[in-house]
Amino acid sequence: MSRWLLPQGADPAVAPVFLARALRGFADGFVSVLLPVYLIALGLGGAEVGAIATTTLFGSAIATLAVGAWGARWNDKVLLLAASILMIATGIGFSALSSFWPLLIVAFVGTLNPSSGDVSVFLPLEHARLAAHCETAQRTEVFARYALTGALCGAAGALAAGLPEQLDALSGIGQLESLRLMFLLYGLIGVMVWVLYQRMPGAGISAVGSAAPLTKSRSIVIRLSALFSLDSFAGGLVLNSLLALWLFDKFQLSLTATGSFFFVSGLLGAISQLAAPRLAKQFGMVNTMVFTHIPASLFLIAAAFASDLRWVLALLFARALVSSMDVPARSAFVMSVVEPHERAAAASFTAVPRSLAAAAGPLLAGWLFQSGWMSLPLIICGVLKITYDLMLWGAFKSVEQRGSTD
């Protein structure tokens, strides 16, 4: 399997990273769909769902910030092993607890991901290892294949979100207990991820490279972080968990049908990422990020105004087809405009503000849902993302030449 995942000529030392990303993507795929269903089955409301989603993102941001600030004391393998232990504990905790406040604590310290992308502490650590084991010319392709791996397995995980309904129908154990088993599965996948990280070469790189990791590139990283924060706040309004809640409440979609929707949209997003390296090579990374992102936002806004489920799904599928092309281009762009020893720190310090900004989105969206403004988060998200794209293009189109030559 690792031969298929890795780009041709890639260092085999990164194979465990790709396999771990595949497993984590599968787990994130079903958790992002099942999380609101599970919390509602426990008796919580839309505002509580939004609060827990916010807390997961806020906790991820704090953990990622810690990696950026103090990660130089350990190599990446040690920190990845510690993160996988947190993943195991998260699955066990969510499967065993039922009250809001204990779940909120586990959400803060754990690794749950209510979104379609990877916003966890795993991300900067894995990015650092990938960047250290690939040539500059290969970087966009490696990150594209890494993102593709997560997206494909996330789509498969979304399809697996229908398992609780089938398990309940076959065994009669009840929806709540079926959902608890899925969180136990999440913890079991954490065990498998730990085994993969344990098999990585022992001679790792430090998590950030130096005690003062950002020097020459500090200014550009700060500007990128500010813009990425705007994009992430907007994205936080329509995380997969919240979009699933929107489909449940507005169109009464079943859990199996919703999982199937996220499976197809995940596949479309994954397939589209294959085009990202070619587009970036021909048009530049910034242009690829911006001019594939704007149509996706327009599709999302249109879906908010549509009343027919068929049109809504068609527009959301169209959005999925173009909304993820910026992911590998963005990762490669950040890696290309900083010094080699700053790459892991740049990944951390661009990820932290993104996670913090995204954390505010679910809380607002949950309140809007509970207040009856079901489609407003989609509209706000689309408008803010278009604003981000235009600002990014204006600020960094002139930096593209430097990024292509580093």
N, C-alpha and C positions, 0 to 999 in steps of 0.2 A: 504493500500500500504506500509506503514512504517513497518508493521510486516514482509512483504516479504523482504524488503531491509535490515533490521537489522539482524545481526548474532544472533543465539540462545543464550539467556542469556545476551545480550547486554543491557546496561542501556537505558531505554526509553527516557532519557533526550537528547540523541543525535539524536532522530528521525527527528527533524527539520533540522539538518545538512544534513542528508541523502536526505531528500525531496528537500532541497534547492540545493544540488549538482545535483540532477536529473534535476531540472528545468534549472540550469545554463548549464549543459551538453547539454541539448536539444538546448538552445539558441546558445551556442558556436558551435554546430554541423552545424547549417545552416549558421551562420555568416561566419565561416571559408571557406565555399564553395562559398558563395555569395559575399564576400568582393571583390575579384579581378574582378568579373563580374560587380559589381556595380561601382567600380572605373573606369573600362574601359568604361562603359556606360556613365560616366560623362566626358569622353574625356581624361583620364589620361593614361599614358603608363606603361610599365613593371617596369621601374626604380622608378616611383612614387608609384606603388603598393608595391614594396619592401621597399621604404622609410616609407610608412605609417605602414606597418607590423613591421618594425624595431622600429618605434616610439611607437607603442602599447606595445611592449615588454620592451622597455627602461622605459616607464612610469610605467609599472607594477613593474619593479625592484626598482625604486625610492620609490614607495608606500610601497613595502614590506620592504625595508630598513628602512623606517620611522617607520613601525610597530616594527621591531626588536630593533631599537634604543630608541624609546620613547613610545612604546605601554604599558609600565608598568603603565602609568598614567590613563589608562582606562581599563575596563574589555572587554572581547572579544565580548560580545553582543553589546556594544556601537559601536565598530569598524566595526562589521559585518553590523549593520544597516547603518552606514555611507557609507560602500562600496556598499550596495544595492542601495542607493540613487544615487551614481555615475553611477551605471549600468542603472538606469532610465534615467539620463541625457545623457548618451552616446547614447542610442537608439534614443532619441529625436534629439540630435545634428546631428547624421549621417543621419537621415531621412530628415532633413531640409536644410542641407548645400550641396553645390555643388563645391566649389573651393578648391584647394589643400591645401593652408595654413590654413584656418579654420578647415578643416578636420584633418590636422596634429595636431593641438592643441587639438582637442577633442580626437584624438587617444592617445595623451600623457597623458592627465589627466583622461581618461575614462577607461573602463574595457573590451574593445574588446579583443578577443582571437583568433588570426589567426591560432592557432595550434590545434593538436588533444588532447593535454593534458591540464591540468589546470595550467596556469602560472600567475594567477592573485593574488591580495592581499588577496583574500578569502582563498587561500590555507593554509598558515601558521596558520591563525586564526582557521580554521576548524580542522586542524591537532591537534592543541593544545587542543581543546575541546574533540576530539576523544580520544587522549592519556590520558586525565585526567579522562575519564569515562569508561576505559576498563582495565582489568587485563593484566599483562605482557603476560600471556599465550595466551590471545585472540588477542593480538595486530596485528599480521600479518593478521589474519582472518578479523578483523575489517577494516584494511586499504585495504585489498583485496576487501571486499564488497563495501567499499567506492569508490575505483577506478573502480570496475565493474559497479556501479551505474552510474558514470559519463560516462563511455565508452558506455554502452547500450543506454543511453539517447542521447549521442552525435551521435551515429549511427542513431537513429530515427530523430534527428535534421538534419543530412546530407540528409536523404531521403526527408525531408520537403523542401530542397533547390530547389526541382522541382516545388514548389507551384507558384512562380512568372510566369513561363511559362504557367501553367494551368490557373492562374488568368487572365493573359493577353489574352489567347485564349477565355476565357468565357466572359470577360467584354470589351476587346479592349482598356483598359486604357493605354497600352504601357508598355514595359519592365521596363523602368526607374521608373515609378510610382509604378509598382508592387514590385520592389526591395525596394523602399522607405518604403512600407508598412511592409516589413519583418523587417526592422530596428525599426519601431514602435512596432512591436510584441516583439522585443528584449527588448525594454523599458517596455512594459507591463509585461513581465516575471520578470523584475526587481522589479516591484510592488509586485508581488506574493512572490518573495524571501524576500522582506522586511517584509511582513506579517508573513512569517514563522519564521524569526529571532525574530520578536517582540513577538512571542509566546514561545520562549525559556525561561527556568527558569531564573529569574532575577539575581540570585546569580551566576554570572559567575566567570571565572578565569581571572587574569590579562593577557594581551596579550603576555607578555614575562616573567613575574614572578618576576623580580627584576630589579633595575636600572642598574646593571652590570651583565647581564644574563649569559655570558659565562665565566666560571672560569676554573675549572678542565678539562673540555672537549674542551677548546679552540683550542688546537693543532690538535686534530683529526677532528674537524669541519673545520678548515682551509684546511687541506689536502683533505677532502671530497669535499669541495667547489671548490678547484682547479680542481679536476678530473671531477666533475659534470659540471663545466664550459666548459671543452673540449667537453663533450658529448652534451651539450646544443648548443654550437656554431655549431656543426655538424648538429644537429636536426633543427636549424634555417634555414639551406639551403633548407630543404624540408618540411617546414610547410604545413599543409593542403591547405592553400590558394595558396602557390606556386606550390604544386603538382597539384592542380586543374588547375592552369594557364598552367602548362606543358602539361597536358592532353588536355586542350582546344586548345593550339597552335600546338602541334606536331601531335595530332590524331583527331582534330576537334570534340571532344566529345561534345554532347549537355549538357546543364545544367542539364536536368533530368537524363541523363545517368551518368554524373559525380556524381550527388547526390546519385544515386543508387550504384555506385562503393564505395563511402565512407560509405554508409549504410552497405554494406556487409563487407567491411574491418573493420569497427567499431565493427560489431557483432563478427567477428573472434577475434579481439583483446580483446573484453570484455569476451568472452567465455574462452579464453586462461588464463585470470587472475584467473579463478576459480582454476586452477592447481597450481598457485603460492604458496599458503600456504603449500600444500602437498610437493611440490618440496623443499621449504625452510626448512621444517621440516626434510626431508630425507637427503638432500644434503647440506644444509646451505644456508643462505641468499645471501652471496657473490657469491657462485657457481651458484645459481639460476639466479642472475643478469647477470653474465658474459656469461654463456654457453647457455643461450637462446637469448642473444643479438647479439652474433657474427653471427649466421646463418641469422638473420634478415638483417644485414648489407651486407652480401654476396648476398642475394636475391635482395637488392636494387641496388647494383652495376650491377648485371646481367640484371636487368630491364633497366638500362641506355643504355646498348648495344643492347637490343632487338629492332627489327624493326616491328615485327608483334604485333598488338594490343592485340591479344589473349594471346600471351606469356607475354607481359608486364603486363596485368591484373593478369594472373596466378602467376607471380613472386611477384607482389605487394600484392596479397592475401596471399601468403605464408609468406611474410614478416609480414603482419598484424597478422598472427596467432601466431607468437613468439615474436614480438617486444615489447609487453606490459607486459610480465611476470615479468620484472624487476621492474615495478612501485610499487606494494605493498611491494615487498621485500626491495626495496631501502628505502621507507618511514619507514618501521618497523626497518630496520637496523640503520638508523639515530636515531630513538627514543630509540633504545636499547643500544647505545654506549655512551650516554650522561646521565648526572644526571637528575632526574625527574624535578627539577625546571628549567633546561636548555632546555627542549624539545621544547617549542615554539620558543625560541630564535634560537635554532639549525635549526628548520624548516625554520625560516626567513632567517638566514644568510647562509644557503645552497641554498635557493631559489633565493636570490638576485644575486649572481654571475652567477647562471644559466640563469636568465632572462637577465642580462647584456650581457653575452656571446651570448645567442640566438639572441639578438637584432642585432648583427652584421651580422648574417647569411642572413636574408632576403634582406638587402641592397646589399650584394655581389651577391646573387642569382638573384635579379632583374636586376642588371647590366649585369650579364652573359647572362640572357635571352635576354635582349635587344641587346646584342652584337652578338647573334646568337649561343652561346654555350649552347644550351638548356639542354643537358643531363649532362654537367659537374658538376653542383651542386649535383646531385645524387651520382656521383662517389666520389667526395670529401667527402661528408657526410659519405658514407660507410667506406672509408679508415680511417677517423678520429674516427669514432665510434669503430672500431675494435681496434685502438690504445688505446682508453680510456678503453675498456674492459680489455685488457691485463695489462695495468698499474694499474687498480683497483684491479684485482686479485692478482698481485704481491705485492701490498701495504697493502691489508686488509684481505687476506685469513687467516692470523694468528690472526686477531682480532675476528674472528667468534666465538671462544669459549667464549670470554667475553660477546659478544652480546647475546649469547644464555642463559647466566646465570644471566644477570642483571634483 
